Amino acid sequence: MKIAFIKRNFSYHGGAEKYLASLIDFLKKENHEIHIFSNKWLKDKRINFHKVKILPFGSFLKAWSFNRNLKINLKEYDCVVSFERTNSQHIYRAGEGCHRKWLEIRKQTEPFYKKISFKINPLHIYYLRLEKEIFEKTPLIIANSEMVKNEIIENYKISPEKIIVVYNGVDLSRFSSENRKKFAQFKKDMKLSEGEKILLFLGSGFKRKGLETLIKALPYVNENVKLLIIGKGNPKEYLNMAKKSGIYRKILFLGPQREIEKFYAISDLFVLPTLYDPFSNATLEAMASGIPVITTKNNGVAELIEDGSEGYVLKDLLNPQELANKINLALKNLTSMSFFARRKAEKFPIEEQAKKILEVIKCLKKSS
C-alpha cells in the first residue's frame, strides 16, 4: 500500500518520533510505499520525504503554518496517518492526548495569571478549535490508551466506535533485562557507586513530567540513591530546589541521550510522576528493561501496571511523601518487581503493535 505519515519534526529524544520510526521500519519490511510529510526528517532512501514549510516564530505560528502549508491529496494515498493536529488525514493518532483535558490539569498547578492566559493564548485557542474539528471530521481516531479514548469521548462527545485503542509497542531486544550484564562497565564509567540505588527519570518538559515532585520526595527516601535525569529542559530551578533540600549531590542532569538503553541497564527504579502523559514510551521501555516503574494515574501506561507487581501508580499527582513511600516500597522488592515488569512489557512488542496499526489501516481502506 501507499501510506503517508504526517509528523512535523523528527528528533532522537522524542517518544512519538521514535515510535513512528519503529512503525515505519516495520512497514518497509512489509514492502509498503512510505511517504513522510514533515518540516524536518532524517535522510532515508527508503522513504519519500515531502518537506512542509513552517514559520519559525513561536509555537502558535509553527503549528498553524505547518497545518496550512500541508498539501495532501488524500485520493493519492491508500491511507494518510497524522501524528500531528492537522486536518488532512484519514486517521489521526491522538498521541498528544486531549488538549482540553491537559489545560484542566494545568489549572490545578499554575498561578492565576497563567490560568487567564489559557483563554487568550492564540496557541490554546487554535488547538482547541482544531482538536474539535479533528475529532469530529477525521474518519478514524487511534488512541494510545483507554484514558485518552475516554477523555475524547467525555470532552467532545465522539462516538466510542470511532476510536480504536492501540497501545504503543516496545523493541524487546533493544530494551532488555539482559542489558544489565552487557553494560556493566558503563556504570563504572559513569563513576556511580555500587552502594547506590539508581533512580531514573526520563522525559522532556520537566514541569509536565513531574520532576519537582520527585526532587521534593528524595529527602524522604530511606536508602542511599542517585537520581539520573535525562531529557530536554532547564535544570537551574531544580538544582536550586535540590540545594535547598540538601540533596544536591544525589541528582545528576545528563541532558538528552541517544543510547538510552545503557541508562535503563544501570538503573534500579524508573520514576515518572507525570502530570499528563497519554502513553509514556519511556515507562514501557523501562519495564522491558526489567525495571519496576512508579508513575501516576495520568499516564496511559498506568493501565498496564498492577500496584506492587510491575510498580506503583500514584493517585495524588503532587504528593512528595506518597511518592517517597512508593519508592521505599519498590526498593525493597526490586527482584520480583523487575521480573513482572519485563513479563508485562513482553505483551507489547513493537512488531505486534505495528501489525495492529496496519490492520486498522486495511480495515479503513476496505470500508471507504
Contacts in CASP RR format, 6 or more apart in sequence:
PFRMAT RR
TARGET T0000
AUTHOR 0000-0000-0000
METHOD contacts of the structure
MODEL  1
MKIAFIKRNFSYHGGAEKYLASLIDFLKKENHEIHIFSNKWLKDKRINFH
KVKILPFGSFLKAWSFNRNLKINLKEYDCVVSFERTNSQHIYRAGEGCHR
KWLEIRKQTEPFYKKISFKINPLHIYYLRLEKEIFEKTPLIIANSEMVKN
EIIENYKISPEKIIVVYNGVDLSRFSSENRKKFAQFKKDMKLSEGEKILL
FLGSGFKRKGLETLIKALPYVNENVKLLIIGKGNPKEYLNMAKKSGIYRK
ILFLGPQREIEKFYAISDLFVLPTLYDPFSNATLEAMASGIPVITTKNNG
VAELIEDGSEGYVLKDLLNPQELANKINLALKNLTSMSFFARRKAEKFPI
EEQAKKILEVIKCLKKSS
1 32 0 8 1.000
1 33 0 8 1.000
1 78 0 8 1.000
1 79 0 8 1.000
1 361 0 8 1.000
1 362 0 8 1.000
1 365 0 8 1.000
2 32 0 8 1.000
2 33 0 8 1.000
2 35 0 8 1.000
2 76 0 8 1.000
2 77 0 8 1.000
2 78 0 8 1.000
3 27 0 8 1.000
3 32 0 8 1.000
3 33 0 8 1.000
3 34 0 8 1.000
3 35 0 8 1.000
3 77 0 8 1.000
3 78 0 8 1.000
3 79 0 8 1.000
3 80 0 8 1.000
3 81 0 8 1.000
3 361 0 8 1.000
4 34 0 8 1.000
4 35 0 8 1.000
4 36 0 8 1.000
4 37 0 8 1.000
4 72 0 8 1.000
4 77 0 8 1.000
4 79 0 8 1.000
4 80 0 8 1.000
4 81 0 8 1.000
5 20 0 8 1.000
5 24 0 8 1.000
5 34 0 8 1.000
5 35 0 8 1.000
5 36 0 8 1.000
5 37 0 8 1.000
5 80 0 8 1.000
5 81 0 8 1.000
5 82 0 8 1.000
5 83 0 8 1.000
6 37 0 8 1.000
6 38 0 8 1.000
6 70 0 8 1.000
6 72 0 8 1.000
6 80 0 8 1.000
6 81 0 8 1.000
6 82 0 8 1.000
6 83 0 8 1.000
6 84 0 8 1.000
6 86 0 8 1.000
6 88 0 8 1.000
6 89 0 8 1.000
7 16 0 8 1.000
7 17 0 8 1.000
7 20 0 8 1.000
7 36 0 8 1.000
7 37 0 8 1.000
7 38 0 8 1.000
7 41 0 8 1.000
7 83 0 8 1.000
7 84 0 8 1.000
8 38 0 8 1.000
8 39 0 8 1.000
8 40 0 8 1.000
8 52 0 8 1.000
8 54 0 8 1.000
8 62 0 8 1.000
8 63 0 8 1.000
8 66 0 8 1.000
8 84 0 8 1.000
9 17 0 8 1.000
9 38 0 8 1.000
9 39 0 8 1.000
9 40 0 8 1.000
9 41 0 8 1.000
10 17 0 8 1.000
10 20 0 8 1.000
10 21 0 8 1.000
10 38 0 8 1.000
10 40 0 8 1.000
10 41 0 8 1.000
10 42 0 8 1.000
11 17 0 8 1.000
12 18 0 8 1.000
12 256 0 8 1.000
12 258 0 8 1.000
13 204 0 8 1.000
13 231 0 8 1.000
13 232 0 8 1.000
13 256 0 8 1.000
13 257 0 8 1.000
13 258 0 8 1.000
14 204 0 8 1.000
15 281 0 8 1.000
15 282 0 8 1.000
16 83 0 8 1.000
16 95 0 8 1.000
16 96 0 8 1.000
16 281 0 8 1.000
18 281 0 8 1.000
19 168 0 8 1.000
19 169 0 8 1.000
19 281 0 8 1.000
20 83 0 8 1.000
22 169 0 8 1.000
22 171 0 8 1.000
22 350 0 8 1.000
22 354 0 8 1.000
23 350 0 8 1.000
23 354 0 8 1.000
23 357 0 8 1.000
24 34 0 8 1.000
24 36 0 8 1.000
24 47 0 8 1.000
26 350 0 8 1.000
26 351 0 8 1.000
26 354 0 8 1.000
26 355 0 8 1.000
26 358 0 8 1.000
27 34 0 8 1.000
27 354 0 8 1.000
27 358 0 8 1.000
28 34 0 8 1.000
28 46 0 8 1.000
28 47 0 8 1.000
30 358 0 8 1.000
33 48 0 8 1.000
34 46 0 8 1.000
34 47 0 8 1.000
34 48 0 8 1.000
35 47 0 8 1.000
35 48 0 8 1.000
35 49 0 8 1.000
35 50 0 8 1.000
35 77 0 8 1.000
36 47 0 8 1.000
36 48 0 8 1.000
36 49 0 8 1.000
36 50 0 8 1.000
37 50 0 8 1.000
37 52 0 8 1.000
37 70 0 8 1.000
37 72 0 8 1.000
38 49 0 8 1.000
38 50 0 8 1.000
38 51 0 8 1.000
38 52 0 8 1.000
39 51 0 8 1.000
39 52 0 8 1.000
39 53 0 8 1.000
39 54 0 8 1.000
39 66 0 8 1.000
41 47 0 8 1.000
41 49 0 8 1.000
43 49 0 8 1.000
52 66 0 8 1.000
52 69 0 8 1.000
52 70 0 8 1.000
53 65 0 8 1.000
53 69 0 8 1.000
54 61 0 8 1.000
54 62 0 8 1.000
54 65 0 8 1.000
54 66 0 8 1.000
54 69 0 8 1.000
55 61 0 8 1.000
55 62 0 8 1.000
55 64 0 8 1.000
55 65 0 8 1.000
56 62 0 8 1.000
59 123 0 8 1.000
60 121 0 8 1.000
60 122 0 8 1.000
60 123 0 8 1.000
60 126 0 8 1.000
63 85 0 8 1.000
63 123 0 8 1.000
63 126 0 8 1.000
63 127 0 8 1.000
64 126 0 8 1.000
66 84 0 8 1.000
66 86 0 8 1.000
67 84 0 8 1.000
67 85 0 8 1.000
67 86 0 8 1.000
67 87 0 8 1.000
67 88 0 8 1.000
67 130 0 8 1.000
70 86 0 8 1.000
70 88 0 8 1.000
71 88 0 8 1.000
72 80 0 8 1.000
72 88 0 8 1.000
72 89 0 8 1.000
74 80 0 8 1.000
74 88 0 8 1.000
74 89 0 8 1.000
74 90 0 8 1.000
77 90 0 8 1.000
78 361 0 8 1.000
78 365 0 8 1.000
79 90 0 8 1.000
79 91 0 8 1.000
79 361 0 8 1.000
79 364 0 8 1.000
79 365 0 8 1.000
80 88 0 8 1.000
80 89 0 8 1.000
80 90 0 8 1.000
80 91 0 8 1.000
81 89 0 8 1.000
81 90 0 8 1.000
81 91 0 8 1.000
81 92 0 8 1.000
81 93 0 8 1.000
81 142 0 8 1.000
81 357 0 8 1.000
81 361 0 8 1.000
82 88 0 8 1.000
82 89 0 8 1.000
82 91 0 8 1.000
82 92 0 8 1.000
82 93 0 8 1.000
83 93 0 8 1.000
83 95 0 8 1.000
85 96 0 8 1.000
85 99 0 8 1.000
85 127 0 8 1.000
85 130 0 8 1.000
85 131 0 8 1.000
85 134 0 8 1.000
86 92 0 8 1.000
86 134 0 8 1.000
87 130 0 8 1.000
87 133 0 8 1.000
87 134 0 8 1.000
87 137 0 8 1.000
87 138 0 8 1.000
89 138 0 8 1.000
90 138 0 8 1.000
90 139 0 8 1.000
90 140 0 8 1.000
90 364 0 8 1.000
90 368 0 8 1.000
91 138 0 8 1.000
91 139 0 8 1.000
91 140 0 8 1.000
91 141 0 8 1.000
91 142 0 8 1.000
91 360 0 8 1.000
91 361 0 8 1.000
91 364 0 8 1.000
92 134 0 8 1.000
92 135 0 8 1.000
92 138 0 8 1.000
92 140 0 8 1.000
92 141 0 8 1.000
92 142 0 8 1.000
93 141 0 8 1.000
93 142 0 8 1.000
93 144 0 8 1.000
94 141 0 8 1.000
94 142 0 8 1.000
94 143 0 8 1.000
94 144 0 8 1.000
94 148 0 8 1.000
94 152 0 8 1.000
94 278 0 8 1.000
95 143 0 8 1.000
95 144 0 8 1.000
95 148 0 8 1.000
95 278 0 8 1.000
95 279 0 8 1.000
96 278 0 8 1.000
97 143 0 8 1.000
97 148 0 8 1.000
97 151 0 8 1.000
97 152 0 8 1.000
97 278 0 8 1.000
98 131 0 8 1.000
98 148 0 8 1.000
98 151 0 8 1.000
98 152 0 8 1.000
98 155 0 8 1.000
98 156 0 8 1.000
99 124 0 8 1.000
99 127 0 8 1.000
99 128 0 8 1.000
99 131 0 8 1.000
100 128 0 8 1.000
100 131 0 8 1.000
100 151 0 8 1.000
100 155 0 8 1.000
100 156 0 8 1.000
101 151 0 8 1.000
101 155 0 8 1.000
101 276 0 8 1.000
102 276 0 8 1.000
103 118 0 8 1.000
103 124 0 8 1.000
103 128 0 8 1.000
105 275 0 8 1.000
105 276 0 8 1.000
105 298 0 8 1.000
105 317 0 8 1.000
106 114 0 8 1.000
106 118 0 8 1.000
106 275 0 8 1.000
107 115 0 8 1.000
107 118 0 8 1.000
108 317 0 8 1.000
109 275 0 8 1.000
109 318 0 8 1.000
117 124 0 8 1.000
118 124 0 8 1.000
119 125 0 8 1.000
131 156 0 8 1.000
132 156 0 8 1.000
135 141 0 8 1.000
135 152 0 8 1.000
135 156 0 8 1.000
135 158 0 8 1.000
136 156 0 8 1.000
136 158 0 8 1.000
139 162 0 8 1.000
139 364 0 8 1.000
139 368 0 8 1.000
140 162 0 8 1.000
140 164 0 8 1.000
140 360 0 8 1.000
140 364 0 8 1.000
141 152 0 8 1.000
141 158 0 8 1.000
141 162 0 8 1.000
141 163 0 8 1.000
141 164 0 8 1.000
142 163 0 8 1.000
142 164 0 8 1.000
142 165 0 8 1.000
142 166 0 8 1.000
142 357 0 8 1.000
142 360 0 8 1.000
143 149 0 8 1.000
143 152 0 8 1.000
143 163 0 8 1.000
143 164 0 8 1.000
143 165 0 8 1.000
143 166 0 8 1.000
143 278 0 8 1.000
144 165 0 8 1.000
144 166 0 8 1.000
144 167 0 8 1.000
144 168 0 8 1.000
144 278 0 8 1.000
144 279 0 8 1.000
144 300 0 8 1.000
145 165 0 8 1.000
145 167 0 8 1.000
145 278 0 8 1.000
145 279 0 8 1.000
145 300 0 8 1.000
145 301 0 8 1.000
145 303 0 8 1.000
146 165 0 8 1.000
146 300 0 8 1.000
146 303 0 8 1.000
147 278 0 8 1.000
147 298 0 8 1.000
147 300 0 8 1.000
147 302 0 8 1.000
147 303 0 8 1.000
148 165 0 8 1.000
148 278 0 8 1.000
148 279 0 8 1.000
148 300 0 8 1.000
149 160 0 8 1.000
149 163 0 8 1.000
149 165 0 8 1.000
152 158 0 8 1.000
152 163 0 8 1.000
153 160 0 8 1.000
153 163 0 8 1.000
164 360 0 8 1.000
166 353 0 8 1.000
166 356 0 8 1.000
166 357 0 8 1.000
166 360 0 8 1.000
167 279 0 8 1.000
167 304 0 8 1.000
167 348 0 8 1.000
167 353 0 8 1.000
168 279 0 8 1.000
168 281 0 8 1.000
168 284 0 8 1.000
168 348 0 8 1.000
168 353 0 8 1.000
169 281 0 8 1.000
169 284 0 8 1.000
169 348 0 8 1.000
169 349 0 8 1.000
169 350 0 8 1.000
169 352 0 8 1.000
169 353 0 8 1.000
169 354 0 8 1.000
170 281 0 8 1.000
170 284 0 8 1.000
170 285 0 8 1.000
170 287 0 8 1.000
170 288 0 8 1.000
170 345 0 8 1.000
170 348 0 8 1.000
170 349 0 8 1.000
170 350 0 8 1.000
171 288 0 8 1.000
171 349 0 8 1.000
171 350 0 8 1.000
172 288 0 8 1.000
172 345 0 8 1.000
172 346 0 8 1.000
172 349 0 8 1.000
172 350 0 8 1.000
174 261 0 8 1.000
175 261 0 8 1.000
175 264 0 8 1.000
175 285 0 8 1.000
175 286 0 8 1.000
175 288 0 8 1.000
175 289 0 8 1.000
175 345 0 8 1.000
176 288 0 8 1.000
176 289 0 8 1.000
176 290 0 8 1.000
176 342 0 8 1.000
177 289 0 8 1.000
177 290 0 8 1.000
177 338 0 8 1.000
177 342 0 8 1.000
179 261 0 8 1.000
179 262 0 8 1.000
179 264 0 8 1.000
179 265 0 8 1.000
179 289 0 8 1.000
180 265 0 8 1.000
180 266 0 8 1.000
182 265 0 8 1.000
183 261 0 8 1.000
183 262 0 8 1.000
183 265 0 8 1.000
183 266 0 8 1.000
186 262 0 8 1.000
186 265 0 8 1.000
186 266 0 8 1.000
187 198 0 8 1.000
187 266 0 8 1.000
190 266 0 8 1.000
192 198 0 8 1.000
192 226 0 8 1.000
192 266 0 8 1.000
193 224 0 8 1.000
193 226 0 8 1.000
195 224 0 8 1.000
196 224 0 8 1.000
196 225 0 8 1.000
196 226 0 8 1.000
197 223 0 8 1.000
197 224 0 8 1.000
197 225 0 8 1.000
197 226 0 8 1.000
197 268 0 8 1.000
197 269 0 8 1.000
197 331 0 8 1.000
198 225 0 8 1.000
198 226 0 8 1.000
198 228 0 8 1.000
198 266 0 8 1.000
198 267 0 8 1.000
198 268 0 8 1.000
198 269 0 8 1.000
199 225 0 8 1.000
199 226 0 8 1.000
199 227 0 8 1.000
199 228 0 8 1.000
199 267 0 8 1.000
199 268 0 8 1.000
199 269 0 8 1.000
199 270 0 8 1.000
199 271 0 8 1.000
199 327 0 8 1.000
200 227 0 8 1.000
200 228 0 8 1.000
200 230 0 8 1.000
200 263 0 8 1.000
200 264 0 8 1.000
200 267 0 8 1.000
200 269 0 8 1.000
200 270 0 8 1.000
200 271 0 8 1.000
200 286 0 8 1.000
200 291 0 8 1.000
201 209 0 8 1.000
201 211 0 8 1.000
201 214 0 8 1.000
201 227 0 8 1.000
201 228 0 8 1.000
201 229 0 8 1.000
201 230 0 8 1.000
201 270 0 8 1.000
201 271 0 8 1.000
201 272 0 8 1.000
202 230 0 8 1.000
202 231 0 8 1.000
202 260 0 8 1.000
202 263 0 8 1.000
202 270 0 8 1.000
202 272 0 8 1.000
202 282 0 8 1.000
202 286 0 8 1.000
203 209 0 8 1.000
203 230 0 8 1.000
203 231 0 8 1.000
203 232 0 8 1.000
203 272 0 8 1.000
203 282 0 8 1.000
204 231 0 8 1.000
204 232 0 8 1.000
204 233 0 8 1.000
204 256 0 8 1.000
205 231 0 8 1.000
205 232 0 8 1.000
205 233 0 8 1.000
206 212 0 8 1.000
206 229 0 8 1.000
206 231 0 8 1.000
206 233 0 8 1.000
206 234 0 8 1.000
206 235 0 8 1.000
206 238 0 8 1.000
207 275 0 8 1.000
208 274 0 8 1.000
208 275 0 8 1.000
208 276 0 8 1.000
208 277 0 8 1.000
209 272 0 8 1.000
209 273 0 8 1.000
209 274 0 8 1.000
209 275 0 8 1.000
209 277 0 8 1.000
210 272 0 8 1.000
210 273 0 8 1.000
210 274 0 8 1.000
210 275 0 8 1.000
210 317 0 8 1.000
211 229 0 8 1.000
211 238 0 8 1.000
212 238 0 8 1.000
212 241 0 8 1.000
213 273 0 8 1.000
213 317 0 8 1.000
213 318 0 8 1.000
213 319 0 8 1.000
213 320 0 8 1.000
213 323 0 8 1.000
214 227 0 8 1.000
214 271 0 8 1.000
214 273 0 8 1.000
214 320 0 8 1.000
214 323 0 8 1.000
215 227 0 8 1.000
215 238 0 8 1.000
215 241 0 8 1.000
215 242 0 8 1.000
215 245 0 8 1.000
215 247 0 8 1.000
215 251 0 8 1.000
216 241 0 8 1.000
216 245 0 8 1.000
216 320 0 8 1.000
217 273 0 8 1.000
217 320 0 8 1.000
217 321 0 8 1.000
217 323 0 8 1.000
217 324 0 8 1.000
217 327 0 8 1.000
218 225 0 8 1.000
218 227 0 8 1.000
218 242 0 8 1.000
218 245 0 8 1.000
218 247 0 8 1.000
218 250 0 8 1.000
218 251 0 8 1.000
218 324 0 8 1.000
219 245 0 8 1.000
219 246 0 8 1.000
219 247 0 8 1.000
219 324 0 8 1.000
220 320 0 8 1.000
220 321 0 8 1.000
220 324 0 8 1.000
220 325 0 8 1.000
220 328 0 8 1.000
221 324 0 8 1.000
221 327 0 8 1.000
221 328 0 8 1.000
221 331 0 8 1.000
222 328 0 8 1.000
222 331 0 8 1.000
223 328 0 8 1.000
223 331 0 8 1.000
225 250 0 8 1.000
225 327 0 8 1.000
225 331 0 8 1.000
226 250 0 8 1.000
226 251 0 8 1.000
226 252 0 8 1.000
227 250 0 8 1.000
227 251 0 8 1.000
227 252 0 8 1.000
227 271 0 8 1.000
228 252 0 8 1.000
228 254 0 8 1.000
228 263 0 8 1.000
228 267 0 8 1.000
229 235 0 8 1.000
229 238 0 8 1.000
229 251 0 8 1.000
229 252 0 8 1.000
229 253 0 8 1.000
229 254 0 8 1.000
229 255 0 8 1.000
230 254 0 8 1.000
230 255 0 8 1.000
230 256 0 8 1.000
230 257 0 8 1.000
230 260 0 8 1.000
230 263 0 8 1.000
231 254 0 8 1.000
231 255 0 8 1.000
231 256 0 8 1.000
231 257 0 8 1.000
232 255 0 8 1.000
232 256 0 8 1.000
233 255 0 8 1.000
235 253 0 8 1.000
238 251 0 8 1.000
238 253 0 8 1.000
239 248 0 8 1.000
239 251 0 8 1.000
239 253 0 8 1.000
242 248 0 8 1.000
242 250 0 8 1.000
242 251 0 8 1.000
254 263 0 8 1.000
257 263 0 8 1.000
260 282 0 8 1.000
260 285 0 8 1.000
261 285 0 8 1.000
261 289 0 8 1.000
264 270 0 8 1.000
264 285 0 8 1.000
264 286 0 8 1.000
264 289 0 8 1.000
264 290 0 8 1.000
264 291 0 8 1.000
265 289 0 8 1.000
267 286 0 8 1.000
267 289 0 8 1.000
267 291 0 8 1.000
268 291 0 8 1.000
268 331 0 8 1.000
268 334 0 8 1.000
269 291 0 8 1.000
269 292 0 8 1.000
269 293 0 8 1.000
269 294 0 8 1.000
269 327 0 8 1.000
269 330 0 8 1.000
269 331 0 8 1.000
269 334 0 8 1.000
270 282 0 8 1.000
270 283 0 8 1.000
270 286 0 8 1.000
270 287 0 8 1.000
270 291 0 8 1.000
270 292 0 8 1.000
270 293 0 8 1.000
270 294 0 8 1.000
271 293 0 8 1.000
271 294 0 8 1.000
271 295 0 8 1.000
271 323 0 8 1.000
271 327 0 8 1.000
272 280 0 8 1.000
272 282 0 8 1.000
272 283 0 8 1.000
272 293 0 8 1.000
272 294 0 8 1.000
272 295 0 8 1.000
272 296 0 8 1.000
272 299 0 8 1.000
273 294 0 8 1.000
273 295 0 8 1.000
273 296 0 8 1.000
273 314 0 8 1.000
273 317 0 8 1.000
273 323 0 8 1.000
274 280 0 8 1.000
274 295 0 8 1.000
274 296 0 8 1.000
274 298 0 8 1.000
274 299 0 8 1.000
275 296 0 8 1.000
275 298 0 8 1.000
275 317 0 8 1.000
276 298 0 8 1.000
277 283 0 8 1.000
277 295 0 8 1.000
277 298 0 8 1.000
277 299 0 8 1.000
277 300 0 8 1.000
277 301 0 8 1.000
278 300 0 8 1.000
279 299 0 8 1.000
279 300 0 8 1.000
279 301 0 8 1.000
280 295 0 8 1.000
280 299 0 8 1.000
280 300 0 8 1.000
280 301 0 8 1.000
283 293 0 8 1.000
283 295 0 8 1.000
283 299 0 8 1.000
283 301 0 8 1.000
284 301 0 8 1.000
284 304 0 8 1.000
284 345 0 8 1.000
284 348 0 8 1.000
286 293 0 8 1.000
286 341 0 8 1.000
287 293 0 8 1.000
287 304 0 8 1.000
287 310 0 8 1.000
287 341 0 8 1.000
287 342 0 8 1.000
287 344 0 8 1.000
287 345 0 8 1.000
288 342 0 8 1.000
288 345 0 8 1.000
288 346 0 8 1.000
289 342 0 8 1.000
290 338 0 8 1.000
290 339 0 8 1.000
290 341 0 8 1.000
290 342 0 8 1.000
290 345 0 8 1.000
291 338 0 8 1.000
291 341 0 8 1.000
292 310 0 8 1.000
292 311 0 8 1.000
292 330 0 8 1.000
292 333 0 8 1.000
292 334 0 8 1.000
292 337 0 8 1.000
292 338 0 8 1.000
292 341 0 8 1.000
293 301 0 8 1.000
293 305 0 8 1.000
293 310 0 8 1.000
293 311 0 8 1.000
293 341 0 8 1.000
294 311 0 8 1.000
294 312 0 8 1.000
294 313 0 8 1.000
294 314 0 8 1.000
294 323 0 8 1.000
294 326 0 8 1.000
294 327 0 8 1.000
294 330 0 8 1.000
295 301 0 8 1.000
295 302 0 8 1.000
295 305 0 8 1.000
295 313 0 8 1.000
295 314 0 8 1.000
296 302 0 8 1.000
296 313 0 8 1.000
296 314 0 8 1.000
296 315 0 8 1.000
296 317 0 8 1.000
297 313 0 8 1.000
297 314 0 8 1.000
297 315 0 8 1.000
297 317 0 8 1.000
298 317 0 8 1.000
299 313 0 8 1.000
302 313 0 8 1.000
304 310 0 8 1.000
304 344 0 8 1.000
304 348 0 8 1.000
305 311 0 8 1.000
305 312 0 8 1.000
305 313 0 8 1.000
305 344 0 8 1.000
306 340 0 8 1.000
307 313 0 8 1.000
308 329 0 8 1.000
308 330 0 8 1.000
308 333 0 8 1.000
308 337 0 8 1.000
309 337 0 8 1.000
309 340 0 8 1.000
309 344 0 8 1.000
310 337 0 8 1.000
310 340 0 8 1.000
310 341 0 8 1.000
310 344 0 8 1.000
311 326 0 8 1.000
311 330 0 8 1.000
311 337 0 8 1.000
311 341 0 8 1.000
312 326 0 8 1.000
312 329 0 8 1.000
312 330 0 8 1.000
314 322 0 8 1.000
314 323 0 8 1.000
314 326 0 8 1.000
315 322 0 8 1.000
316 322 0 8 1.000
330 337 0 8 1.000
END
